């Protein structure tokens, strides 16, 4: 029997991200269900794509990355040597892109936490100007 998948658009409010997840079972009450491990795998895959593809980091991407990595506002702020208030202000401005130096700092910290190697010049670490759509597919629970 062919495996069925469900497509989640606008992943966590990121309008340019779609994720395809395997359906683990169907419930009469809740419908199609996805295994929690598949969901977690997708969250990390999207985080890796945001960092490695150089997508602009705005407030909504910052909040997504922080939460996906399992950091509280206090602990993530400490990694950046900033106050919680500063990071909270960035996150609240969901559509505003971080200043270049802050974007590079966030991208570098997240890459380290995701165990990604970034070898790039400052302008490349800053990311591109536009968020083009992308999709990730999770084949099975990790």
N, C-alpha and C positions, 0 to 999 in steps of 0.2 A: 504494500500500500504506500502511495506517495505521501511524503511528509508535507503537512500544511504549514503555511506561514501567514503571519499577520503583519501588515505594514503600518507603522506608527509615523505619522507626519508631524511636523512642527515639534520635534522632540524637545521636551521641557521648555517650550517657548522659543526654541531656536528655529525660526521659520525656514531656514535653508537646509535643515537636517531631516532625513527620513531614515528610519531603522526598520529592517525586516527581521522579525523574530519568529522562531519556531513555536507552534502551538503545542503545548504539552498535553492538554486534555480539554474537553468541552464539558461545561457544567450546565445543567438545566436552568439554574438560577442566574449565573454570571456570564454564560456564553463561553467564548474562546479564552483559555487561560494560558499564560506564559510562565515557564519555570523561573523562579527568582534568580537562579544562577545565570540564565540566559540574559535576563534583564540587567544584572550587574555587569556581565561581559559587554553588553551593548553600551552601557554608560562609560566604561573605560575605553572602549574602541572609539567612541565619539570624542572623548577627551584627548586621546592620542591624535586623532585627525585634526582637531582644533589646533593643537600645538605644532604638529609636524607640517601641516599644510600652510601654516602661517596666516590663519584667519585673524581678522582684527579682533582684539579683545576689548569688548565693551562690558558694561556692568553685568549684563545677563550671562555672558560667557564666563566672566570671573566667578559669579555666584555658582554657575553650573560646575565649573572645574573644582572650586573649593568644596562643594558638597559631595561631588563624585569621589574626590580624594579622601573624604571623611573628616575634614577639618572644620572645627568651630571657627567662628569669626575671630575670636581671640587668638587661637593658635595659628591660624593662617596669617593674621596681621603680624604676629611675632616673627614668622618666617621672613617676612618682608621688612622687619624692623620698623614697622609703622603702627600707628594707633588703630584700635578697632574702629574708631569714628571715621578715619580716613578711608579705610576699606569699605565700610558700610556706605559711605557717601558714593563711592564708585559703583557699588552694587545697585544702589537706588536709582542711579542714572542709567537705566538698562540699555538705552540706545546710544549713549555717549561713549566714544572710544577713549581709552586711557591715553594719557600723554605718552610719547614715545619711550621715555626712560622707564616709566612704570610698566608699560606693556612688555618691554624686554625683561624686566625683573620678574614679572608674573610668568611669562613664557619660560624663562630659565628655571625658576623654582618648580613649576609644574612638570617640566621635562625631567628634572632630577627626581621628583616624586614618582613619576611614571616610568622611571628608568630608561629614558630616551636620551640618545646622544644628539645634541644639536651642535653642528659645526657650521657657523655662519657669521657673516659680518653683521654689524649693528642694524643696518637697513633691512637685512633679510630677517633678522629676529623680530624686528618691529612688525612684520607681517604685511600682507597685501592690503589694498584699499577697499576691496569689495569682497563680500561673502557669497561665493558661488555655491549653488546647491550641491550637496553630496549625500550619499546613502551608505550605510554599513549594513551588512547582513551577518547575523549570528546563526551558524549552522546547527549547533546543539549546545546544550548546557556545558559550561566550562568547568 
